[in-house]
Amino acid sequence: MRIGIMGAMYEEVAPVINDTKNRTQENVGIRTYHSGTLCGKDVVIAFSGWGKVASASTVTTLLVHYGVEAVLLFGVAGAASPDLNVGDIIVAKELIQHDLDPSPIFPKYQVPLLGISRFETDTHLRSSAITAAKKFVSSDIFNQIDRNNLAKCHITKPVVNQGLIASGDQFISNPDVLAKLRSDLTGLQCIEMEGASVAQVCCEHKVPLAVIRVISDKADQSAHENFSFFVSNVINHYSQGIIRNFLTQI
């Protein structure tokens, strides 16, 4: 099985790119795709850039040009649930585009022609993702991340949950916007800018998908500061540990 691995930022996939054996790279359009072997699995890794269009373009190339048979999207997200803290992990059960509204022709959030608003991830891959994340937070995290950086992010005992993730072409840092999303989308766990578009493409091609998101901020006024520190100092360790754990599970 060839597995496509992608993230919206280079920091989210750089550690596993560097770990890939027999690595070759190819530019398709403006993006670089890295092929090789990681944890004994045939992989193609790419970073897409932010947003739904960039991520949809990247995953389409992985599916059509490289023929990947499963996709893992990994990266950071802002917390939507008040129970979540920086460093917690959400594995997507469903994904929805919170900024898609074709009403009154179609219901709000529904993707025209597909008749779907929520895209469910693959059960087997989701189970592997949960196991991989739990292994990381139970032991690996404290061996791999500097204690001072964990303390600065107030990471003490991260949790792993599964649930609904919402995607849209917005970096959410306004509490009023976040409150509206929580009200409109029951069970919403976190928000980001890519997952649901990747899920739509995978659905159309009937390719299984897993999405793992690490909470980098609380989607409030301090989101940009927390986000920047987390991306610069922490996410690379989560990426290396969790993605490698995931690959050993499937």
C-alpha positions as CSV (number, residue, x, y, z in Angstrom):
1,M,0.0,0.0,0.0
2,R,1.3,3.4,-0.9
3,I,0.3,6.1,1.7
4,G,0.1,9.8,1.1
5,I,1.1,12.0,4.0
6,M,0.4,15.7,3.9
7,G,0.4,18.8,6.1
8,A,-0.4,22.5,5.5
9,M,2.9,23.7,6.8
10,Y,6.5,22.4,6.2
11,E,7.0,22.1,10.0
12,E,4.2,19.6,10.2
13,V,5.9,17.1,7.8
14,A,9.6,18.1,7.8
15,P,10.6,15.5,10.4
16,V,9.1,12.5,8.5
17,I,10.5,13.8,5.2
18,N,13.9,13.8,6.7
19,D,13.4,10.3,8.1
20,T,12.3,8.8,4.8
21,K,14.7,6.3,3.3
22,N,15.7,6.1,-0.4
23,R,14.0,9.4,-0.8
24,T,13.5,11.0,-4.1
25,Q,11.6,14.2,-4.8
26,E,9.6,15.7,-7.7
27,N,8.0,19.0,-8.3
28,V,4.5,19.0,-9.6
29,G,3.2,22.5,-10.1
30,I,4.6,24.6,-7.2
31,R,4.8,21.7,-4.7
32,T,7.4,19.2,-4.0
33,Y,6.5,15.5,-3.4
34,H,8.9,13.3,-1.5
35,S,8.7,9.5,-2.2
36,G,10.5,6.7,-0.3
37,T,10.1,4.3,2.6
38,L,9.2,5.2,6.2
39,C,8.7,2.6,8.9
40,G,8.7,0.0,6.2
41,K,5.8,1.6,4.3
42,D,5.8,3.1,0.8
43,V,5.0,6.8,1.3
44,V,4.7,10.0,-0.6
45,I,4.9,13.2,1.5
46,A,4.0,16.8,0.7
47,F,3.2,20.0,2.4
48,S,0.3,21.8,0.7
49,G,0.2,25.3,2.0
50,W,-2.7,26.8,3.9
51,G,-6.4,26.6,2.8
52,K,-8.9,24.4,1.1
53,V,-7.8,25.0,-2.5
54,A,-4.1,24.3,-1.8
55,S,-4.9,21.2,0.2
56,A,-7.4,19.9,-2.4
57,S,-4.9,20.4,-5.2
58,T,-2.2,18.6,-3.2
59,V,-4.3,15.5,-2.3
60,T,-5.5,15.3,-5.9
61,T,-1.9,15.1,-7.1
62,L,-1.2,12.4,-4.5
63,L,-4.2,10.4,-5.7
64,V,-3.9,10.8,-9.5
65,H,-0.2,11.3,-10.1
66,Y,1.2,9.1,-7.4
67,G,-1.6,6.6,-7.0
68,V,-1.6,6.6,-3.2
69,E,-4.1,4.1,-1.7
70,A,-4.6,5.9,1.6
71,V,-4.1,9.4,2.9
72,L,-3.0,10.8,6.3
73,L,-3.5,14.6,6.9
74,F,-1.6,15.8,9.9
75,G,-1.2,19.2,11.5
76,V,-2.4,21.8,14.0
77,A,-5.8,23.2,14.8
78,G,-7.6,25.7,17.0
79,A,-9.7,24.3,19.8
80,A,-13.4,24.7,19.5
81,S,-14.5,22.6,22.4
82,P,-13.8,24.5,25.7
83,D,-12.6,21.2,27.2
84,L,-9.6,21.1,25.0
85,N,-6.1,22.5,25.7
86,V,-3.0,23.2,23.8
87,G,-1.3,19.9,23.1
88,D,-4.4,17.8,23.0
89,I,-5.1,15.7,19.9
90,I,-8.3,15.3,17.9
91,V,-8.6,12.4,15.4
92,A,-11.4,13.3,12.9
93,K,-14.5,11.2,12.9
94,E,-16.3,13.6,10.6
95,L,-15.3,16.8,8.7
96,I,-17.4,19.7,7.5
97,Q,-16.7,22.9,5.6
98,H,-18.0,25.6,7.9
99,D,-17.8,28.3,5.3
100,L,-19.8,26.5,2.6
101,D,-23.3,27.8,2.1
102,P,-25.0,27.1,-1.2
103,S,-28.5,27.8,0.2
104,P,-31.2,28.3,-0.8
105,I,-30.4,26.0,-3.7
106,F,-28.9,23.4,-1.4
107,P,-28.9,23.1,2.4
108,K,-26.2,25.0,4.2
109,Y,-22.9,23.0,4.4
110,Q,-24.0,20.5,1.8
111,V,-21.6,19.9,-1.1
112,P,-23.6,20.3,-4.3
113,L,-23.9,17.1,-6.4
114,L,-22.5,14.9,-3.6
115,G,-25.4,15.6,-1.3
116,I,-23.0,15.4,1.7
117,S,-22.2,17.9,4.4
118,R,-20.2,15.7,6.8
119,F,-17.5,13.5,5.5
120,E,-16.6,10.5,7.7
121,T,-13.1,9.2,7.9
122,D,-12.1,5.6,7.4
123,T,-12.8,3.4,10.4
124,H,-9.6,1.3,10.3
125,L,-7.3,4.3,9.7
126,R,-9.1,6.3,12.4
127,S,-8.5,3.5,14.9
128,S,-4.8,3.3,14.0
129,A,-4.6,7.1,14.3
130,I,-6.1,7.0,17.8
131,T,-3.7,4.3,18.9
132,A,-0.7,6.2,17.5
133,A,-1.7,9.4,19.2
134,K,-2.4,7.7,22.6
135,K,1.0,6.0,22.5
136,F,2.7,9.3,21.9
137,V,1.0,11.3,24.7
138,S,1.3,8.5,27.2
139,S,5.1,8.1,27.0
140,D,6.9,9.5,23.9
141,I,6.0,13.1,24.4
142,F,8.0,13.6,27.6
143,N,11.1,12.0,26.1
144,Q,11.1,14.0,22.9
145,I,10.0,17.5,23.8
146,D,11.9,19.9,26.0
147,R,10.2,20.3,29.4
148,N,10.5,24.1,29.2
149,N,8.6,24.2,26.0
150,L,5.9,21.8,27.4
151,A,5.6,24.1,30.4
152,K,5.3,27.2,28.3
153,C,2.4,25.6,26.4
154,H,0.9,24.4,29.7
155,I,1.1,20.8,28.4
156,T,0.9,18.4,31.3
157,K,-1.3,15.4,30.4
158,P,-2.6,15.7,26.8
159,V,-5.8,13.9,25.9
160,V,-6.8,12.2,22.6
161,N,-10.4,12.5,21.4
162,Q,-12.2,11.8,18.2
163,G,-15.1,13.9,16.8
164,L,-16.1,16.6,14.3
165,I,-13.6,18.9,12.7
166,A,-14.6,22.0,10.8
167,S,-12.6,23.5,7.9
168,G,-12.7,27.0,6.3
169,D,-10.5,29.6,4.7
170,Q,-10.2,31.6,7.9
171,F,-7.8,31.6,10.8
172,I,-10.2,31.9,13.7
173,S,-9.2,34.2,16.6
174,N,-12.5,36.0,17.3
175,P,-14.4,34.6,20.3
176,D,-17.7,35.6,18.7
177,V,-17.0,33.8,15.5
178,L,-16.0,30.7,17.5
179,A,-19.1,30.9,19.6
180,K,-21.3,31.0,16.5
181,L,-19.5,27.9,15.0
182,R,-20.0,26.0,18.3
183,S,-23.7,26.9,18.3
184,D,-24.2,25.9,14.6
185,L,-22.1,22.7,14.6
186,T,-23.1,20.3,17.4
187,G,-20.2,18.3,18.8
188,L,-17.5,20.5,17.1
189,Q,-14.0,19.7,18.5
190,C,-11.6,21.9,16.6
191,I,-11.2,24.2,13.5
192,E,-8.6,24.3,10.8
193,M,-8.3,25.2,7.1
194,E,-7.8,22.0,5.1
195,G,-9.4,18.8,6.4
196,A,-12.8,18.8,4.9
197,S,-11.6,19.7,1.4
198,V,-9.1,16.8,1.6
199,A,-12.0,14.6,2.8
200,Q,-14.2,15.6,-0.1
201,V,-11.5,14.7,-2.7
202,C,-10.8,11.4,-1.0
203,C,-14.6,10.7,-0.9
204,E,-14.9,11.4,-4.6
205,H,-12.0,9.0,-5.4
206,K,-13.1,6.4,-2.8
207,V,-9.7,6.5,-1.0
208,P,-9.6,6.1,2.8
209,L,-8.5,9.0,4.9
210,A,-7.3,9.7,8.4
211,V,-7.0,13.2,9.9
212,I,-5.0,14.0,13.0
213,R,-5.0,17.5,14.5
214,V,-3.0,18.8,17.4
215,I,-4.4,21.8,19.3
216,S,-2.0,24.7,18.9
217,D,-4.3,27.5,20.3
218,K,-7.7,28.2,21.8
219,A,-8.9,30.2,18.7
220,D,-9.1,33.4,20.8
221,Q,-7.3,36.7,20.9
222,S,-4.0,35.1,21.8
223,A,-4.3,32.4,19.1
224,H,-1.6,33.9,16.8
225,E,1.0,34.0,19.6
226,N,0.3,30.5,20.9
227,F,0.1,29.2,17.4
228,S,3.5,30.6,16.4
229,F,5.4,29.3,19.4
230,F,3.7,25.8,19.1
231,V,4.6,25.5,15.4
232,S,8.2,26.6,16.0
233,N,9.0,24.5,19.0
234,V,6.6,21.6,19.5
235,I,4.7,20.4,16.5
236,N,7.7,18.8,14.8
237,H,8.0,16.3,17.8
238,Y,4.3,15.5,17.6
239,S,4.7,14.9,13.9
240,Q,7.6,12.6,14.0
241,G,6.3,10.5,16.9
242,I,2.7,10.2,15.9
243,I,3.1,9.7,12.2
244,R,5.7,6.9,12.8
245,N,3.4,5.3,15.3
246,F,0.6,5.5,12.8
247,L,2.6,3.8,10.1
248,T,3.5,0.9,12.3
249,Q,-0.3,0.4,13.0
250,I,-1.5,-0.1,9.5
